[in-house]
Amino acid sequence: MIQKAKFEIGEIVKHRYFDFRGVIFDVDPEFNNTEEWYNSIPLQVRPIKEQPFYHLLAEAPGQPSYVAYVSQQNLLRDDAPGPLAHPLIDELFNGIKDGKYITRSKHN
């Protein structure tokens, strides 16, 4: 059974197991990536496909910013203070309010 999305576009989240955080910029209702990508995840932490998957502008300590694709079961809300420094944030969002990024209007 496919679950309802727990997180919204603009929310700041962190990975349950790995040391990175990010802002959600897109949501797939269920897994929508390659089998090669899916099979590259270690079996002990491989998520089920029948759940929302999130596209994140992600950052990790000491690493360049990147785009991540993460299952709902592996995400938690990030209560850490402060915005992210990902270089694409200003292209997709129009600032941050109450700890959530504001999506840019497509009409801008």
Backbone as JSON Lines, residues from 0, in Angstrom:
{"i":0,"aa":"M","n":[0.84,-1.18,0.0],"ca":[0.0,0.0,0.0],"c":[0.89,1.25,0.0]}
{"i":1,"aa":"I","n":[0.59,2.18,-0.89],"ca":[1.36,3.41,-0.98],"c":[0.93,4.37,0.13]}
{"i":2,"aa":"Q","n":[1.92,4.96,0.77],"ca":[1.67,5.88,1.88],"c":[1.51,7.3,1.38]}
{"i":3,"aa":"K","n":[0.86,8.12,2.2],"ca":[0.73,9.54,1.92],"c":[2.05,10.22,2.26]}
{"i":4,"aa":"A","n":[2.4,11.25,1.49],"ca":[3.64,11.98,1.74],"c":[3.58,12.66,3.12]}
{"i":5,"aa":"K","n":[4.61,12.43,3.91],"ca":[4.7,12.97,5.26],"c":[5.33,14.37,5.26]}
{"i":6,"aa":"F","n":[6.18,14.63,4.27],"ca":[6.9,15.9,4.18],"c":[6.45,16.67,2.95]}
{"i":7,"aa":"E","n":[6.67,17.99,2.98],"ca":[6.24,18.87,1.9],"c":[7.44,19.53,1.23]}
{"i":8,"aa":"I","n":[7.22,20.02,0.02],"ca":[8.24,20.79,-0.67],"c":[8.57,22.01,0.18]}
{"i":9,"aa":"G","n":[9.87,22.27,0.34],"ca":[10.32,23.39,1.15],"c":[10.73,23.01,2.56]}
{"i":10,"aa":"E","n":[10.34,21.82,3.01],"ca":[10.72,21.39,4.37],"c":[12.19,21.0,4.41]}
{"i":11,"aa":"I","n":[12.81,21.3,5.54],"ca":[14.2,20.9,5.78],"c":[14.18,19.58,6.55]}
{"i":12,"aa":"V","n":[14.9,18.61,6.01],"ca":[14.92,17.27,6.59],"c":[16.36,16.8,6.74]}
{"i":13,"aa":"K","n":[16.52,15.72,7.49],"ca":[17.84,15.09,7.62],"c":[17.66,13.6,7.43]}
{"i":14,"aa":"H","n":[18.76,12.94,7.05],"ca":[18.71,11.5,6.82],"c":[18.76,10.77,8.15]}
{"i":15,"aa":"R","n":[18.0,9.71,8.26],"ca":[17.92,8.93,9.5],"c":[19.26,8.27,9.85]}
{"i":16,"aa":"Y","n":[20.02,7.84,8.85],"ca":[21.25,7.08,9.1],"c":[22.53,7.8,8.71]}
{"i":17,"aa":"F","n":[22.47,8.64,7.7],"ca":[23.67,9.29,7.19],"c":[23.68,10.76,7.57]}
{"i":18,"aa":"D","n":[24.87,11.33,7.69],"ca":[25.03,12.69,8.19],"c":[24.87,13.72,7.06]}
{"i":19,"aa":"F","n":[23.62,13.93,6.64],"ca":[23.35,15.03,5.72],"c":[21.94,15.55,5.93]}
{"i":20,"aa":"R","n":[21.75,16.79,5.51],"ca":[20.44,17.43,5.59],"c":[20.14,18.06,4.25]}
{"i":21,"aa":"G","n":[18.88,18.4,4.03],"ca":[18.52,18.99,2.75],"c":[17.13,19.59,2.79]}
{"i":22,"aa":"V","n":[16.8,20.27,1.7],"ca":[15.47,20.84,1.53],"c":[14.79,20.09,0.39]}
{"i":23,"aa":"I","n":[13.54,19.72,0.6],"ca":[12.78,18.96,-0.4],"c":[12.36,19.9,-1.53]}
{"i":24,"aa":"F","n":[12.63,19.47,-2.79],"ca":[12.18,20.27,-3.91],"c":[11.25,19.5,-4.85]}
{"i":25,"aa":"D","n":[11.06,18.2,-4.62],"ca":[10.12,17.42,-5.42],"c":[9.8,16.13,-4.67]}
{"i":26,"aa":"V","n":[8.64,15.55,-4.97],"ca":[8.2,14.32,-4.31],"c":[7.65,13.36,-5.36]}
{"i":27,"aa":"D","n":[8.09,12.1,-5.29],"ca":[7.5,11.03,-6.1],"c":[6.61,10.21,-5.17]}
{"i":28,"aa":"P","n":[5.38,9.89,-5.58],"ca":[4.48,9.11,-4.71],"c":[5.02,7.72,-4.36]}
{"i":29,"aa":"E","n":[5.87,7.19,-5.23],"ca":[6.56,5.92,-4.96],"c":[7.87,5.95,-5.73]}
{"i":30,"aa":"F","n":[8.7,4.95,-5.51],"ca":[10.02,4.88,-6.13],"c":[9.95,5.13,-7.63]}
{"i":31,"aa":"N","n":[10.81,6.04,-8.11],"ca":[10.84,6.38,-9.54],"c":[12.28,6.67,-9.96]}
{"i":32,"aa":"N","n":[13.13,5.69,-9.77],"ca":[14.53,5.81,-10.14],"c":[14.93,4.49,-10.8]}
{"i":33,"aa":"T","n":[16.19,4.31,-11.12],"ca":[16.62,3.1,-11.82],"c":[16.8,1.92,-10.86]}
{"i":34,"aa":"E","n":[16.7,0.74,-11.41],"ca":[16.96,-0.48,-10.62],"c":[18.41,-0.52,-10.18]}
{"i":35,"aa":"E","n":[19.3,-0.02,-11.04],"ca":[20.72,0.03,-10.7],"c":[20.93,0.88,-9.43]}
{"i":36,"aa":"W","n":[20.28,2.04,-9.39],"ca":[20.38,2.91,-8.21],"c":[19.83,2.19,-6.98]}
{"i":37,"aa":"Y","n":[18.66,1.58,-7.12],"ca":[18.0,0.9,-6.01],"c":[18.88,-0.24,-5.47]}
{"i":38,"aa":"N","n":[19.42,-1.03,-6.38],"ca":[20.24,-2.18,-5.97],"c":[21.59,-1.78,-5.4]}
{"i":39,"aa":"S","n":[22.0,-0.53,-5.59],"ca":[23.27,-0.06,-5.03],"c":[23.14,0.25,-3.53]}
{"i":40,"aa":"I","n":[21.92,0.33,-3.03],"ca":[21.71,0.6,-1.6],"c":[21.96,-0.69,-0.82]}
{"i":41,"aa":"P","n":[22.77,-0.63,0.23],"ca":[23.01,-1.85,1.02],"c":[21.69,-2.47,1.5]}
{"i":42,"aa":"L","n":[21.6,-3.77,1.38],"ca":[20.37,-4.5,1.68],"c":[19.82,-4.18,3.07]}
{"i":43,"aa":"Q","n":[20.7,-4.02,4.06],"ca":[20.22,-3.79,5.42],"c":[19.54,-2.43,5.61]}
{"i":44,"aa":"V","n":[19.76,-1.48,4.69],"ca":[19.09,-0.18,4.79],"c":[18.25,0.13,3.54]}
{"i":45,"aa":"R","n":[18.1,-0.84,2.66],"ca":[17.33,-0.64,1.42],"c":[15.86,-0.45,1.77]}
{"i":46,"aa":"P","n":[15.26,0.67,1.33],"ca":[13.86,0.93,1.65],"c":[12.9,0.19,0.72]}
{"i":47,"aa":"I","n":[11.65,0.09,1.15],"ca":[10.63,-0.47,0.25],"c":[10.33,0.58,-0.82]}
{"i":48,"aa":"K","n":[9.86,0.14,-1.97],"ca":[9.59,1.05,-3.08],"c":[8.22,1.72,-2.96]}
{"i":49,"aa":"E","n":[7.3,1.1,-2.27],"ca":[5.92,1.58,-2.21],"c":[5.75,2.62,-1.11]}
{"i":50,"aa":"Q","n":[6.42,3.74,-1.27],"ca":[6.34,4.86,-0.34],"c":[6.83,6.1,-1.07]}
{"i":51,"aa":"P","n":[6.53,7.28,-0.55],"ca":[7.06,8.49,-1.19],"c":[8.59,8.54,-1.15]}
{"i":52,"aa":"F","n":[9.17,9.07,-2.22],"ca":[10.6,9.34,-2.31],"c":[10.76,10.82,-2.59]}
{"i":53,"aa":"Y","n":[11.76,11.42,-1.98],"ca":[11.94,12.87,-2.03],"c":[13.25,13.24,-2.72]}
{"i":54,"aa":"H","n":[13.17,14.3,-3.52],"ca":[14.35,14.89,-4.15],"c":[14.79,16.03,-3.24]}
{"i":55,"aa":"L","n":[16.06,16.01,-2.83],"ca":[16.57,17.01,-1.9],"c":[17.75,17.76,-2.48]}
{"i":56,"aa":"L","n":[17.82,19.05,-2.18],"ca":[19.06,19.8,-2.33],"c":[19.79,19.52,-1.03]}
{"i":57,"aa":"A","n":[20.86,18.74,-1.09],"ca":[21.47,18.21,0.12],"c":[22.87,18.76,0.36]}
{"i":58,"aa":"E","n":[23.24,18.73,1.65],"ca":[24.6,19.09,2.03],"c":[25.01,18.25,3.23]}
{"i":59,"aa":"A","n":[26.3,17.91,3.23],"ca":[26.88,17.13,4.31],"c":[28.17,17.82,4.73]}
{"i":60,"aa":"P","n":[28.53,17.7,6.0],"ca":[29.76,18.34,6.48],"c":[30.98,17.91,5.65]}
{"i":61,"aa":"G","n":[31.73,18.91,5.17],"ca":[32.97,18.64,4.45],"c":[32.81,18.12,3.03]}
{"i":62,"aa":"Q","n":[31.58,18.15,2.49],"ca":[31.35,17.67,1.13],"c":[30.7,18.76,0.29]}
{"i":63,"aa":"P","n":[30.88,18.71,-1.04],"ca":[30.17,19.66,-1.89],"c":[28.67,19.38,-1.84]}
{"i":64,"aa":"S","n":[27.88,20.38,-2.1],"ca":[26.43,20.21,-2.16],"c":[26.07,19.26,-3.3]}
{"i":65,"aa":"Y","n":[24.94,18.57,-3.16],"ca":[24.53,17.61,-4.17],"c":[23.02,17.44,-4.13]}
{"i":66,"aa":"V","n":[22.48,16.66,-5.06],"ca":[21.06,16.32,-5.07],"c":[20.92,14.89,-4.59]}
{"i":67,"aa":"A","n":[20.03,14.65,-3.65],"ca":[19.82,13.32,-3.09],"c":[18.39,12.85,-3.39]}
{"i":68,"aa":"Y","n":[18.21,11.55,-3.41],"ca":[16.91,10.91,-3.62],"c":[16.73,9.96,-2.45]}
{"i":69,"aa":"V","n":[15.75,10.25,-1.57],"ca":[15.65,9.54,-0.3],"c":[14.22,9.1,-0.04]}
{"i":70,"aa":"S","n":[14.08,7.88,0.49],"ca":[12.76,7.35,0.84],"c":[12.22,8.03,2.1]}
{"i":71,"aa":"Q","n":[10.91,8.05,2.21],"ca":[10.27,8.65,3.37],"c":[10.74,8.0,4.67]}
{"i":72,"aa":"Q","n":[10.89,6.68,4.67],"ca":[11.27,5.98,5.91],"c":[12.65,6.37,6.4]}
{"i":73,"aa":"N","n":[13.48,6.95,5.53],"ca":[14.84,7.32,5.92],"c":[15.01,8.82,6.17]}
{"i":74,"aa":"L","n":[13.9,9.55,6.28],"ca":[13.98,10.98,6.55],"c":[13.35,11.34,7.89]}
{"i":75,"aa":"L","n":[13.91,12.38,8.5],"ca":[13.38,12.96,9.73],"c":[13.33,14.47,9.55]}
{"i":76,"aa":"R","n":[12.43,15.14,10.25],"ca":[12.45,16.61,10.25],"c":[13.76,17.08,10.86]}
{"i":77,"aa":"D","n":[14.32,18.14,10.29],"ca":[15.57,18.69,10.81],"c":[15.25,19.94,11.61]}
{"i":78,"aa":"D","n":[15.49,19.87,12.89],"ca":[15.23,21.01,13.76],"c":[16.47,21.86,13.98]}
{"i":79,"aa":"A","n":[17.54,21.57,13.24],"ca":[18.78,22.35,13.38],"c":[18.52,23.78,12.91]}
{"i":80,"aa":"P","n":[19.06,24.73,13.63],"ca":[18.85,26.12,13.21],"c":[19.63,26.46,11.95]}
{"i":81,"aa":"G","n":[19.12,27.38,11.21],"ca":[19.85,27.9,10.08],"c":[19.47,27.32,8.75]}
{"i":82,"aa":"P","n":[19.59,28.14,7.72],"ca":[19.29,27.71,6.35],"c":[20.4,26.84,5.78]}
{"i":83,"aa":"L","n":[20.14,26.3,4.62],"ca":[21.15,25.52,3.91],"c":[21.93,26.44,2.98]}
{"i":84,"aa":"A","n":[23.09,25.99,2.56],"ca":[23.95,26.8,1.69],"c":[24.05,26.23,0.28]}
{"i":85,"aa":"H","n":[23.12,25.37,-0.11],"ca":[23.17,24.74,-1.44],"c":[23.08,25.82,-2.52]}
{"i":86,"aa":"P","n":[23.92,25.74,-3.56],"ca":[23.93,26.79,-4.59],"c":[22.64,26.89,-5.41]}
{"i":87,"aa":"L","n":[21.8,25.87,-5.43],"ca":[20.56,25.93,-6.22],"c":[19.35,26.44,-5.43]}
{"i":88,"aa":"I","n":[19.53,26.7,-4.15],"ca":[18.38,27.11,-3.32],"c":[17.69,28.36,-3.89]}
{"i":89,"aa":"D","n":[18.48,29.35,-4.28],"ca":[17.87,30.6,-4.77],"c":[17.15,30.43,-6.1]}
{"i":90,"aa":"E","n":[17.5,29.4,-6.85],"ca":[16.8,29.14,-8.12],"c":[15.42,28.55,-7.87]}
{"i":91,"aa":"L","n":[15.27,27.76,-6.81],"ca":[14.01,27.05,-6.57],"c":[13.14,27.68,-5.49]}
{"i":92,"aa":"F","n":[13.77,28.43,-4.59],"ca":[13.02,28.97,-3.46],"c":[13.23,30.47,-3.32]}
{"i":93,"aa":"N","n":[12.24,31.1,-2.69],"ca":[12.24,32.53,-2.5],"c":[12.34,32.85,-1.02]}
{"i":94,"aa":"G","n":[13.45,32.45,-0.41],"ca":[13.66,32.72,1.01],"c":[13.11,31.61,1.9]}
{"i":95,"aa":"I","n":[13.2,31.88,3.2],"ca":[12.79,30.9,4.2],"c":[11.93,31.63,5.24]}
{"i":96,"aa":"K","n":[10.87,30.96,5.68],"ca":[9.97,31.55,6.68],"c":[9.53,30.45,7.64]}
{"i":97,"aa":"D","n":[9.68,30.72,8.92],"ca":[9.29,29.77,9.96],"c":[9.93,28.39,9.74]}
{"i":98,"aa":"G","n":[11.2,28.39,9.31],"ca":[11.93,27.14,9.15],"c":[11.6,26.35,7.9]}
{"i":99,"aa":"K","n":[10.84,26.94,6.97],"ca":[10.47,26.25,5.74],"c":[10.75,27.16,4.54]}
{"i":100,"aa":"Y","n":[11.33,26.59,3.5],"ca":[11.6,27.37,2.3],"c":[10.31,27.64,1.54]}
{"i":101,"aa":"I","n":[10.23,28.83,0.95],"ca":[9.06,29.26,0.2],"c":[9.33,29.0,-1.28]}
{"i":102,"aa":"T","n":[8.47,28.21,-1.89],"ca":[8.64,27.85,-3.3],"c":[8.48,29.08,-4.18]}
{"i":103,"aa":"R","n":[9.38,29.22,-5.14],"ca":[9.27,30.32,-6.12],"c":[8.04,30.1,-6.98]}
{"i":104,"aa":"S","n":[7.33,31.16,-7.25],"ca":[6.18,31.08,-8.14],"c":[6.68,30.81,-9.55]}
{"i":105,"aa":"K","n":[5.98,29.99,-10.27],"ca":[6.35,29.7,-11.65],"c":[6.1,30.91,-12.56]}
{"i":106,"aa":"H","n":[5.41,31.91,-12.04],"ca":[5.07,33.11,-12.84],"c":[6.1,34.21,-12.67]}
{"i":107,"aa":"N","n":[7.14,33.99,-11.86],"ca":[8.15,35.04,-11.65],"c":[9.05,35.19,-12.85]}
